[in-house]
Amino acid sequence: PQWYPSRVGLQLERNGPYLKDSINIQSLAVSSIITLYFTDLGQQVGWTTFFLTEYTGPLLIYLLFYIRLSTIYDQVESTKNFRHPVVHLACFCHCLHYIRHLLETLFVHKFSGGHTPLKNMIKGCAFYWGFTSWIAYYINHPRYTPPSFGHRQVSFAALAFLMCEAGNHFINVALAHQNHSGSKACFPSPTYNPFTWLFLLVSCPNYTYEVGSWISFTVMTQTLPAGIFAFLMVIQMSLWAQKKHKLYLKRFYPEVRRKAAMIPIIF
């Protein structure tokens, strides 16, 4: 009884792949006797809980640094030093990014896997929450210095950030509609929406836009923590993109064979 269904892993052979919940045991049996290996997958959480927890943390943490709590910053410096407009803009963009993620988790994404180990959620929260604290501390610090090229650098980077956020959203909507319709015979195709035209060049445009958002945020704020986070996101997104690209090649070979995984031509 302590091993509820989502915690149970069944395999046909030791160290083999876990059987999906949708598989009928009878279809696997070549005789009247079949051997299954049981594995305790550990405590599980739903994907919706996973993403809501992972994305709510950065939203609240950043706002705590933005209001400059007395336990974090020196109050004399906080009241004396003028806040550059980019500080307010960075807070708006950062909050917009995670609010979009939260709303898409609730109303756009269709999760098929069901559950994931609790330890994965802990690792994800540690990564996102930790980097958010580091990034927010520097950007909202009373001694923060604005970007080198001033208003022009901030404006162009903010515009690029908003375009990447919009593109990411429209790509996620397109993917959700494809999965929801149940039509898996062809790869998602671009529509009249210009943000979906990236499907012509890459197989995972949502990761392209996600990386673009963080690179733009780094240029806009010109802070080292944001740059390191963007660099790590490029690595992680590229690994996920390659994995998905291989799956797409198996299922949609004619449509995907000339596309890149995440970055056109290069990657």
C-alpha positions in Angstrom: 0.0 0.0 0.0 2.9 2.4 0.6 3.9 2.2 -3.1 1.1 4.1 -4.9 0.8 3.5 -8.7 2.9 6.5 -9.8 5.8 5.4 -7.5 5.9 1.8 -9.0 8.3 1.1 -11.8 7.9 -2.1 -13.8 10.5 -3.6 -16.1 10.6 -6.7 -18.4 14.3 -7.1 -17.6 16.7 -5.9 -15.0 18.0 -2.3 -15.7 15.7 -2.2 -18.7 13.3 0.7 -19.6 10.3 1.2 -17.5 7.0 0.2 -18.9 4.6 3.1 -19.7 1.3 3.2 -17.8 -0.7 2.9 -21.1 0.9 -0.5 -22.0 -1.3 -3.6 -21.6 0.6 -6.4 -19.8 -1.2 -9.0 -21.9 0.2 -7.5 -25.1 3.7 -8.1 -23.7 3.3 -11.8 -22.8 4.6 -14.3 -25.3 3.3 -17.2 -23.1 1.1 -17.7 -20.1 3.9 -16.7 -17.7 5.6 -13.3 -17.7 8.2 -11.9 -15.3 8.1 -8.3 -14.2 10.8 -6.5 -12.2 9.5 -4.0 -9.6 11.4 -0.8 -8.7 10.5 1.8 -6.1 10.8 5.1 -8.0 10.6 7.1 -4.8 8.2 9.8 -3.9 6.6 11.4 -6.9 5.0 14.7 -7.7 2.8 15.7 -10.6 4.2 17.8 -13.5 1.8 20.7 -12.7 3.0 20.8 -9.1 6.6 20.5 -10.3 6.4 23.6 -12.6 4.2 25.7 -10.4 6.6 25.3 -7.5 9.7 25.8 -9.7 8.4 29.0 -11.3 6.6 30.6 -8.3 9.8 30.8 -6.3 11.7 33.1 -8.7 8.7 35.4 -9.1 8.5 36.0 -5.3 12.2 35.9 -4.6 12.9 38.6 -7.2 10.2 40.9 -5.7 11.7 40.5 -2.2 15.0 41.9 -3.6 13.3 44.5 -5.6 11.6 46.1 -2.6 15.1 46.2 -0.9 14.4 44.6 2.4 16.4 46.0 5.3 17.8 42.5 6.0 19.4 42.4 2.6 20.6 45.9 1.8 21.8 48.8 3.8 18.8 51.1 4.3 20.9 54.3 4.2 22.2 53.4 0.8 18.8 52.2 -0.4 17.1 55.5 0.4 20.0 57.7 -0.8 20.8 56.1 -4.2 18.7 56.7 -7.2 17.3 53.7 -9.0 18.1 53.6 -12.7 15.0 52.9 -14.9 16.6 49.6 -16.1 16.1 48.3 -12.5 12.4 48.7 -12.8 12.4 47.4 -16.4 14.3 44.3 -15.3 11.8 43.6 -12.6 9.0 43.9 -15.1 10.6 41.6 -17.6 11.7 39.0 -15.0 8.1 38.9 -13.5 6.6 38.7 -17.0 8.7 35.7 -17.8 7.7 33.6 -14.9 4.1 34.8 -14.9 3.9 33.5 -18.5 5.4 30.2 -17.4 2.9 29.9 -14.6 -0.1 30.7 -16.8 1.0 28.3 -19.5 1.5 25.6 -17.0 -2.2 26.0 -15.9 -3.9 26.7 -19.2 -1.6 25.8 -22.2 0.6 22.8 -21.6 -0.7 19.2 -21.8 1.4 16.9 -19.6 1.5 13.3 -20.7 4.1 11.9 -18.3 2.0 12.3 -15.2 4.7 12.3 -12.5 8.4 12.9 -11.8 10.6 12.1 -8.8 10.5 14.6 -6.0 14.3 14.9 -6.1 14.0 16.4 -9.6 11.8 19.1 -8.3 14.2 19.9 -5.4 17.1 20.1 -7.9 15.1 22.3 -10.2 14.0 24.7 -7.4 17.5 24.9 -6.1 18.8 25.9 -9.6 16.1 28.5 -10.4 15.6 29.9 -6.9 19.4 30.1 -6.3 20.2 31.9 -9.5 17.2 34.2 -9.1 18.6 35.3 -5.7 22.0 35.9 -7.2 20.7 37.8 -10.2 18.2 39.9 -8.2 20.8 40.8 -5.5 23.1 42.5 -8.0 20.4 44.2 -10.2 18.6 45.7 -7.2 21.7 46.6 -5.3 21.9 50.3 -4.4 25.3 50.4 -6.0 24.2 48.8 -9.3 25.7 50.5 -12.3 23.6 50.8 -15.6 24.7 49.2 -18.9 27.7 50.8 -20.7 25.8 51.9 -23.8 22.9 53.4 -21.8 19.4 53.9 -23.0 20.0 52.4 -26.5 21.4 49.1 -25.2 18.5 48.8 -22.7 15.9 49.6 -25.3 17.1 47.2 -27.9 17.6 44.4 -25.4 14.2 44.9 -23.8 12.5 44.8 -27.3 14.3 41.6 -28.1 13.3 40.1 -24.7 9.6 40.9 -25.3 9.7 39.5 -28.8 11.3 36.2 -27.5 8.6 36.0 -24.8 5.9 36.4 -27.3 7.5 33.9 -29.7 7.9 31.4 -26.9 4.2 31.7 -26.0 2.9 31.3 -29.5 5.1 28.3 -30.1 3.8 26.6 -26.9 0.3 27.3 -27.9 0.9 25.8 -31.4 2.5 22.7 -29.8 -0.4 22.3 -27.3 -3.0 22.5 -30.0 -1.2 19.9 -32.0 -1.0 17.5 -29.0 -4.6 18.3 -28.0 -6.0 17.6 -31.4 -4.5 14.1 -31.3 -3.0 14.5 -34.8 0.5 13.2 -34.6 1.0 12.4 -38.3 3.0 15.5 -39.2 5.3 18.0 -37.6 3.8 21.3 -36.4 3.8 23.7 -39.4 4.1 27.6 -39.3 0.9 29.6 -39.4 0.0 33.1 -40.4 1.6 34.2 -37.1 5.2 35.4 -37.9 6.5 34.1 -34.5 5.7 30.5 -35.7 7.8 30.8 -38.8 10.8 29.6 -36.8 9.4 26.1 -37.3 10.8 26.4 -40.9 14.4 26.4 -39.5 14.5 24.6 -36.2 12.6 21.7 -34.6 12.5 23.2 -31.1 11.8 26.9 -31.5 10.4 27.2 -28.0 14.0 26.6 -26.7 15.4 29.1 -29.2 13.1 31.8 -27.9 13.8 30.8 -24.2 17.5 31.2 -24.8 16.9 34.4 -26.6 15.0 35.8 -23.7 17.8 35.2 -21.2 20.5 36.5 -23.5 18.5 39.7 -24.0 18.0 40.0 -20.3 21.7 39.7 -19.8 22.4 42.4 -22.4 19.7 44.6 -20.9 21.0 44.4 -17.3 24.8 43.8 -18.0 25.3 41.7 -14.9 27.6 38.7 -14.6 25.1 36.4 -12.7 22.6 36.9 -15.5 25.2 36.0 -18.1 26.2 32.8 -16.3 22.6 31.8 -16.0 22.0 32.5 -19.7 25.1 30.4 -20.6 23.9 27.5 -18.5 20.4 27.8 -20.0 22.0 27.6 -23.5 23.7 24.3 -22.5 20.6 22.8 -20.9 18.2 23.9 -23.7 20.6 22.5 -26.3 20.7 19.1 -24.7 16.9 19.0 -24.5 16.6 20.2 -28.1 19.0 17.5 -29.3 17.0 14.8 -27.5 13.7 16.0 -28.9 15.2 16.5 -32.4 16.2 12.8 -32.4 12.6 11.8 -31.5 11.2 14.1 -34.2 13.6 12.5 -36.8 12.1 9.1 -36.0 8.5 10.2 -36.2 8.6 13.0 -38.8 11.7 12.3 -40.8 10.6 14.1 -44.1 9.6 17.3 -42.4 12.5 17.5 -39.9 15.5 16.1 -41.7 16.7 19.5 -42.9 16.0 21.4 -39.7 18.4 22.3 -36.9 17.6 21.4 -33.4 17.7 24.8 -31.7 19.9 27.4 -33.4 19.5 27.7 -37.2 22.5 26.5 -39.3 24.9 26.3 -36.3 23.0 23.9 -33.9 
